[in-house]
């Protein structure tokens, strides 16, 4: 005696079209025309001059000085 084919359970099947991980945040390209204040977190010394934003890529020990403006 032949048995009827089993119906697939669509509720328990995982959605295969969804990505397995959350999408990564889009990384903003650094603008060499934008000048920023930087400091060295190891020494705590702030650079007295404004430097191009691309310095953060060239000098991994530097960090941008946090803004004191509200909402930034």
C-alpha positions in Angstrom: 0.0 0.0 0.0 1.4 3.4 -1.0 1.5 6.2 1.5 0.7 9.8 0.7 3.6 12.1 0.5 4.2 14.1 3.6 3.4 17.8 3.5 6.4 20.0 4.4 6.0 22.1 7.5 6.5 25.7 6.2 6.2 27.3 9.7 9.3 25.6 11.2 11.5 26.0 8.1 14.1 28.7 8.4 13.9 31.6 6.0 16.9 30.9 3.7 16.8 34.2 1.9 17.6 36.2 5.1 21.3 36.9 5.9 22.7 34.9 8.8 24.2 37.9 10.4 23.0 41.5 10.8 24.2 43.8 8.1 27.3 45.7 9.0 27.1 49.4 9.4 28.2 51.3 6.4 31.7 52.7 7.0 32.0 56.3 6.2 35.0 57.2 4.0 37.3 59.8 5.7 37.5 63.1 4.0 41.0 64.6 3.6 39.5 68.1 3.4 37.8 67.8 6.9 40.1 69.0 9.6 39.7 67.6 13.1 41.3 67.8 16.6 43.1 64.6 17.6 44.7 63.2 20.8 46.9 60.2 21.7 44.9 58.1 24.3 48.1 56.4 25.5 49.7 59.6 26.6 46.6 61.8 26.9 48.4 64.5 24.8 46.2 66.5 22.5 47.6 67.7 19.2 47.4 71.5 19.2 46.8 71.7 15.5 43.9 70.6 13.3 44.8 67.7 11.1 43.2 66.0 8.1 40.7 63.3 9.0 42.7 60.8 7.0 45.4 60.9 9.8 43.1 58.5 11.8 43.8 55.8 9.1 47.5 56.7 8.8 48.2 56.8 12.6 46.3 54.1 14.4 47.3 55.5 17.8 45.4 58.7 17.3 41.7 59.3 18.2 39.4 62.1 17.3 38.8 64.5 20.3 35.1 64.1 21.4 32.9 67.0 20.5 31.5 69.2 23.2 28.5 70.2 21.1 25.1 68.8 22.1 23.9 66.0 19.9 27.3 65.0 18.6 
